[in-house]
Amino acid sequence: ADARVMESDPRIGTCASKMLFAHQPEVINSAGVCVDPVGIAWDRLGGAPETEDTEEPMDVFAACAGAALYRRAMLDDVGLFDEDFFIYLEDVDLSWRSQLRGWRTVYVPQARVYHVHSGTTREASPFKNYHLARNKVWMVLKNYPSPQFWLYLPLILLYDMGSIPYSLLVRGETAALRGRLAALRHLPAVWRKRREIQGRRRASFDDLQAVLSPLENPVALLHRYKHLEALTSIAAHE
């Protein structure tokens, strides 16, 4: 199914599959990936029943690399995963770079897979939270064109001012803070990547705005993460 959709338009660089929870196959794990102006990425329809999904292919911001199809020409144009990320958000970073070069990412609901979410590392573990925090900073710095970067920087900082104390005081862990500090220690290298990416950008301000999701409500964001933790906790005990 992915290949047929990709062949329908040479501008499609990535096809995202429908990923269902292996332990609850009637529940969606990922139906493409959304990104909001703050740079928060989440699985579209994650935790929703499959009955809520579309039956037609649709454009999305990014694909989860757990089950995605990439066009060779797109990879030749954009490059591969950023190895410095090591784990987490490297797939969203790749899709963001492809968006900047004018490639489309299309979700194909007919391509279905069963996925063990956080099978490598536990959901909300310090290891995962550290890499998510670090890599989010790198992803935003590399990929946001200057107009949007400066437009959304106050919101990004406001989000960090809330998420770091929450991690420290409520969750009792330092991973989110340590991840952000680690990201800042590598700013020169990240800035060199940014100059290269932005120097080759084709997408306009409006092009990128069109694929960004609306700003996520912090309460809804927290609720979704707790729901996901509960789903993965069920899987871990089965």
C-alpha positions as CSV (number, residue, x, y, z in Angstrom):
1,A,0.0,0.0,0.0
2,D,2.8,2.4,0.9
3,A,4.6,1.8,-2.4
4,R,1.4,2.4,-4.5
5,V,0.8,5.7,-2.8
6,M,4.4,6.8,-3.2
7,E,4.3,6.0,-6.9
8,S,1.3,8.3,-7.3
9,D,3.3,11.5,-6.8
10,P,7.1,12.0,-7.3
11,R,7.0,14.6,-4.5
12,I,6.1,12.1,-1.8
13,G,9.3,11.3,0.0
14,T,8.0,9.4,2.9
15,C,5.0,7.2,3.6
16,A,3.9,6.6,7.2
17,S,2.1,3.4,8.2
18,K,-0.7,2.8,10.7
19,M,0.9,1.5,13.8
20,L,-1.3,-0.4,16.2
21,F,-0.4,-1.5,19.7
22,A,0.7,-5.1,19.6
23,H,-1.0,-5.9,22.9
24,Q,-4.2,-3.9,22.0
25,P,-4.5,-4.1,18.2
26,E,-7.8,-2.2,18.2
27,V,-5.9,0.9,19.6
28,I,-3.7,3.2,17.4
29,N,-0.1,3.7,18.4
30,S,0.7,6.1,15.6
31,A,-1.0,7.4,12.5
32,G,1.7,9.7,11.4
33,V,3.4,12.3,13.6
34,C,2.3,15.8,14.4
35,V,4.5,18.7,15.4
36,D,3.3,22.0,16.9
37,P,4.9,25.4,16.9
38,V,6.8,24.7,20.1
39,G,8.4,21.7,18.4
40,I,6.5,19.1,20.5
41,A,6.1,16.0,18.4
42,W,3.4,13.3,19.1
43,D,1.9,10.3,17.5
44,R,-1.3,11.4,15.6
45,L,-4.3,9.6,17.2
46,G,-2.0,7.8,19.6
47,G,-4.2,5.9,22.1
48,A,-7.4,6.4,20.1
49,P,-9.5,3.5,18.8
50,E,-8.9,2.5,15.2
51,T,-12.4,3.4,14.3
52,E,-11.5,7.1,14.7
53,D,-9.0,6.9,11.8
54,T,-9.4,8.1,8.3
55,E,-9.7,5.6,5.4
56,E,-7.9,7.8,2.9
57,P,-4.2,8.7,2.7
58,M,-3.4,12.2,4.0
59,D,-0.4,14.5,4.4
60,V,1.2,14.5,7.8
61,F,4.2,16.3,9.2
62,A,6.3,13.2,9.9
63,A,6.4,9.5,10.0
64,C,7.4,7.2,12.8
65,A,10.4,5.2,11.6
66,G,9.1,2.1,13.3
67,A,7.2,1.5,10.1
68,A,7.9,4.0,7.3
69,L,8.8,3.9,3.6
70,Y,11.4,6.3,2.3
71,R,12.1,7.3,-1.3
72,R,15.7,6.8,-2.2
73,A,15.8,10.2,-4.1
74,M,14.5,12.0,-1.0
75,L,17.3,10.4,1.2
76,D,19.9,11.3,-1.5
77,D,18.6,14.9,-1.4
78,V,18.1,15.3,2.4
79,G,20.5,12.9,4.0
80,L,19.9,10.1,6.5
81,F,19.1,10.1,10.2
82,D,21.3,12.5,12.2
83,E,23.5,10.0,14.1
84,D,24.2,12.5,16.9
85,F,20.6,12.1,18.0
86,F,21.3,8.4,18.7
87,I,17.7,7.6,19.6
88,Y,14.3,9.4,19.6
89,L,13.1,12.2,17.3
90,E,15.7,11.3,14.6
91,D,12.7,10.3,12.4
92,V,10.9,13.6,13.0
93,D,14.1,15.5,12.3
94,L,14.5,13.7,9.0
95,S,10.9,14.4,8.0
96,W,11.3,18.1,9.0
97,R,14.4,18.4,6.8
98,S,12.4,16.8,3.9
99,Q,9.6,19.2,4.4
100,L,12.1,22.1,4.1
101,R,13.2,20.7,0.8
102,G,9.7,20.4,-0.6
103,W,9.0,16.7,-0.1
104,R,5.7,15.4,1.1
105,T,5.1,12.9,3.9
106,V,1.8,10.9,3.5
107,Y,0.1,8.7,6.0
108,V,-1.3,5.5,4.4
109,P,-3.9,3.9,6.7
110,Q,-4.0,0.7,4.6
111,A,-0.4,-0.1,5.6
112,R,-0.9,-1.7,9.0
113,V,1.7,-2.9,11.5
114,Y,1.7,-4.0,15.1
115,H,4.1,-2.2,17.3
116,V,5.5,-2.8,20.8
117,H,5.7,0.8,22.0
118,S,8.8,1.7,24.0
119,G,10.0,-1.9,23.5
120,T,13.6,-0.8,23.7
121,T,13.3,1.6,26.7
122,R,10.5,2.1,29.2
123,E,8.0,4.9,28.5
124,A,8.9,8.0,30.5
125,S,12.2,6.5,31.7
126,P,15.0,9.0,32.5
127,F,16.9,7.6,29.6
128,K,14.1,8.3,27.2
129,N,13.3,11.7,28.7
130,Y,16.9,12.8,28.5
131,H,17.2,12.0,24.8
132,L,13.8,13.5,24.0
133,A,14.7,16.8,25.8
134,R,18.2,17.0,24.2
135,N,17.1,16.1,20.7
136,K,14.1,18.4,20.7
137,V,16.4,21.4,21.2
138,W,18.6,20.2,18.4
139,M,15.7,19.5,16.1
140,V,14.2,23.0,16.6
141,L,17.5,24.8,16.2
142,K,18.4,22.9,13.1
143,N,15.1,23.1,11.2
144,Y,13.1,26.2,12.1
145,P,13.6,28.9,9.5
146,S,14.6,32.2,11.1
147,P,11.1,33.9,10.8
148,Q,9.4,31.0,12.6
149,F,12.3,30.5,15.0
150,W,12.1,34.0,16.4
151,L,8.3,34.0,16.2
152,Y,7.9,30.9,18.4
153,L,11.0,31.3,20.6
154,P,9.0,32.9,23.5
155,L,6.6,30.0,23.4
156,I,9.4,27.5,23.3
157,L,11.0,29.1,26.3
158,L,7.7,29.3,28.2
159,Y,7.1,25.6,27.6
160,D,10.6,24.8,29.0
161,M,10.0,27.0,32.0
162,G,7.0,24.8,32.8
163,S,8.2,21.4,31.8
164,I,11.6,21.5,33.6
165,P,10.1,22.4,37.1
166,Y,7.4,19.7,36.5
167,S,10.0,17.1,35.8
168,L,12.1,18.1,38.8
169,L,9.3,18.7,41.4
170,V,6.5,16.3,40.3
171,R,8.3,13.5,38.6
172,G,11.4,13.8,40.8
173,E,13.9,13.4,38.0
174,T,16.6,15.6,36.4
175,A,16.5,14.0,32.9
176,A,14.7,16.9,31.1
177,L,17.1,19.5,32.6
178,R,20.2,17.4,31.8
179,G,19.0,16.8,28.3
180,R,18.6,20.5,27.6
181,L,22.0,21.3,29.1
182,A,23.6,18.6,27.0
183,A,22.0,20.1,23.9
184,L,23.4,23.6,24.6
185,R,27.0,22.2,25.1
186,H,26.9,21.2,21.4
187,L,25.5,24.4,20.0
188,P,28.5,25.2,17.6
189,A,28.0,21.8,15.8
190,V,24.3,22.2,15.7
191,W,24.6,25.7,14.3
192,R,26.8,24.4,11.5
193,K,24.1,21.9,10.6
194,R,21.5,24.6,10.7
195,R,23.4,26.8,8.2
196,E,23.6,23.9,5.8
197,I,19.9,23.0,6.1
198,Q,18.6,26.5,5.9
199,G,20.9,27.3,3.0
200,R,19.2,24.5,1.0
201,R,15.6,25.3,2.1
202,R,12.9,25.5,-0.6
203,A,9.8,25.6,1.6
204,S,8.4,29.1,2.3
205,F,7.1,30.4,5.6
206,D,3.5,29.5,4.6
207,D,4.5,26.0,3.4
208,L,5.8,25.1,6.9
209,Q,2.9,26.8,8.7
210,A,0.5,24.7,6.7
211,V,2.0,21.4,8.0
212,L,2.4,22.5,11.6
213,S,-0.4,21.4,14.0
214,P,-2.1,24.0,16.2
215,L,-0.4,24.8,19.5
216,E,-1.0,22.0,21.9
217,N,-2.9,22.6,25.2
218,P,-0.6,21.8,28.1
219,V,-3.3,20.0,30.0
220,A,-4.3,17.9,26.9
221,L,-0.6,17.2,26.4
222,L,-0.1,15.9,29.9
223,H,-3.3,13.8,29.7
224,R,-2.1,12.2,26.5
225,Y,1.3,11.3,28.0
226,K,-0.4,9.8,31.0
227,H,-2.8,7.8,28.8
228,L,0.2,6.5,26.8
229,E,2.0,5.6,30.0
230,A,-1.0,3.6,31.1
231,L,-1.3,1.8,27.8
232,T,2.4,0.8,27.8
233,S,2.2,-0.2,31.5
234,I,-0.6,-2.7,30.6
235,A,1.7,-4.1,27.9
236,A,4.6,-4.5,30.3
237,H,2.6,-6.5,32.7
238,E,1.1,-8.9,30.1
